[in-house]
Amino acid sequence: MSQNRSNLQADRRNHLDLQINLLSEDENTKMLQMLQAICEHHNLAIGNDPEIRAMARKTGSAQESDRVPGSRNFPENDEFGLGSGHALGFK
């Protein structure tokens, strides 16, 4: 029983960590897009760099968690009070 509870806690922590990482990736992508737009506006050559364009493309990270084995929403009344991430703005 204790092992099952420990595994469930680890799964919840890993799921929350994944959600935070995906949110960070989305934020970083948006910042790259904004910096690229500024560079293009000022006619800087770096604004047209193909490598930066590739990095600034959205990865579709919202669907990434659906493809991760074991990824799922946890009950709202979990012992960490984190629910399925709604308090952090995740869906």
Summary of the structure (lengths in Angstrom):
residues: 91
radius of gyration: 18.1
end to end distance: 30.2
largest distance: 62.8
contacts: 201
relative contact order: 0.16
helix: 67%
strand: 0%
